[in-house]
Structure formats: structure tokens, C-alpha cells
Amino acid sequence: MKSSIARLRGFTLIELLVVLGIIALLLTLAVPRFFPSIDKSRETILAENLRNTREIIGQYYSDTGRYPESLEELVEKKYLRGLPLDPITESTSTWTVVPPEDGALGGVYDLRSGAPGNDRSGKPYADW
């Protein structure tokens, strides 16, 4: 009677291998779909951050008649709560600032991503 109770306590090696095989099969189906969705989310956030920041730069120009000297000036003057994050590089310091043609109007006319590489459609991030 004691030996039948001992057998019911654990799993056999075959049962463990079957469970691990099922988990591995599920992972092979789920993981390839997971990583492209992360890239898509980062690109969506990048587009939104660029759109919002460009709109804020336009509002600053409308209010003052000139462009800000830096992105930090937008934060200091309370146009932004904080510097936007480039989700591709996961940094606030990799933005590429495009100055206006007339340097007397300020220092930040436009903003571009400083991320290396291309998006999912093949367009360089620097062209966003």
C-alpha cells in the first residue's frame, strides 16, 4: 500500500517531456508574432512623439514669433512636461534637431529621430 501512494506523488519523465514539448510548440507559434508587434508599437510611439513635438514647436513659434533655441527651452517654458523619448533608441538625447534656414529665428525648426537603421517598410528613421 505504501508503494502505490509513493507513485501518485510525482510525475514520470515521459509526462514532463510531453508538457515541455507542448510549451515549446506554443512558444514557437507565439514568439515570432510577439517581436514584430513590439517594433510596430515603437514605431507608432515614435511617430506620435514626433507629431506632438512638432506641433509644440509650431505653437511656440506662434506665441513668440521665433523658434526655441533648444528642446530644453520648451520644457523650461512649460510647453512640454519633459523631453520626449525616442522609443527606438530609448533615449531623450538622440534626437536630431533641424535648425531654421534663418538662424536668427532660433535653433529648433524641426525634429528627427537619431535612431540608426530603417523601419519595417525600409524607410530610415532619420527621415521621419
C-alpha positions in Angstrom: 0.0 0.0 0.0 2.9 2.3 0.7 4.3 1.9 -2.8 1.1 2.9 -4.5 0.9 6.2 -2.6 4.5 7.0 -3.5 3.8 6.6 -7.2 0.9 9.1 -7.1 3.1 11.9 -5.7 5.2 12.8 -8.7 5.2 12.9 -12.5 7.0 10.5 -14.7 9.8 11.6 -17.1 7.5 11.0 -20.0 4.8 13.3 -18.6 7.3 16.0 -18.0 8.7 15.7 -21.5 5.2 15.9 -23.1 4.4 19.1 -21.1 7.8 20.7 -22.1 7.1 19.7 -25.7 3.7 21.4 -25.7 5.2 24.5 -24.1 8.0 24.6 -26.7 5.4 24.2 -29.5 3.3 27.1 -28.1 6.4 29.3 -27.9 7.4 28.6 -31.5 3.9 29.9 -32.5 3.8 32.9 -30.2 7.3 34.4 -30.2 7.5 35.2 -34.0 4.3 37.2 -33.7 5.4 39.0 -30.5 8.6 40.7 -31.7 7.1 42.4 -34.8 4.4 43.8 -32.6 7.0 45.4 -30.3 8.7 47.0 -33.3 5.3 48.2 -34.6 4.5 49.7 -31.2 7.8 51.5 -31.0 7.3 53.0 -34.5 3.8 54.2 -33.6 5.1 55.8 -30.4 8.0 57.5 -32.4 5.5 58.9 -34.9 3.3 60.2 -32.1 6.2 61.8 -30.3 7.4 63.5 -33.4 4.0 64.7 -34.3 3.3 66.1 -30.8 6.7 67.8 -30.5 6.5 69.3 -34.0 3.1 70.7 -33.0 4.5 72.2 -29.8 7.4 73.8 -31.8 4.7 75.4 -34.1 2.8 76.6 -31.0 6.0 78.1 -29.6 6.6 79.9 -32.9 3.0 81.2 -33.0 3.3 82.5 -29.4 6.8 84.1 -29.6 7.5 84.7 -33.3 10.7 82.7 -33.2 11.7 79.0 -32.7 13.1 77.7 -29.5 16.9 77.6 -29.1 16.7 74.0 -27.8 14.3 71.3 -26.8 15.1 72.1 -23.2 13.7 75.6 -23.7 10.3 74.0 -24.5 10.5 72.2 -21.1 11.6 75.3 -19.2 8.8 77.4 -20.7 6.3 74.7 -19.8 5.4 73.8 -23.4 6.5 70.2 -22.7 6.4 68.3 -19.4 9.7 66.7 -20.3 11.8 65.8 -23.2 10.2 63.2 -25.5 11.6 59.8 -25.6 12.9 58.3 -28.8 11.5 54.8 -28.4 13.8 53.2 -30.9 17.0 54.3 -29.1 15.2 54.5 -25.7 16.8 57.9 -25.0 15.9 61.6 -24.9 19.3 62.7 -26.1 19.4 61.1 -29.6 17.1 63.5 -31.3 18.4 65.3 -34.4 17.5 69.0 -34.3 16.9 70.7 -37.6 17.5 74.5 -37.3 15.5 77.0 -39.4 17.1 78.4 -42.6 17.2 81.8 -40.9 19.4 81.3 -37.9 18.2 84.4 -36.2 14.7 82.8 -35.7 16.0 80.3 -33.2 17.6 76.8 -33.1 14.9 74.2 -33.4 12.8 74.3 -36.6 12.1 70.5 -36.8 12.9 67.3 -35.0 14.0 64.0 -36.4 14.9 60.6 -34.9 18.5 59.9 -34.4 18.0 56.2 -34.4 20.1 54.2 -36.8 18.5 51.7 -39.3 15.2 51.5 -41.0 11.6 51.0 -40.1 9.6 47.9 -41.1 8.9 49.4 -44.5 12.6 50.2 -45.2 12.4 53.9 -44.6 15.3 55.3 -42.5 14.3 56.5 -39.1 16.3 59.7 -39.7 13.8 60.6 -42.5 10.8 60.5 -40.2 
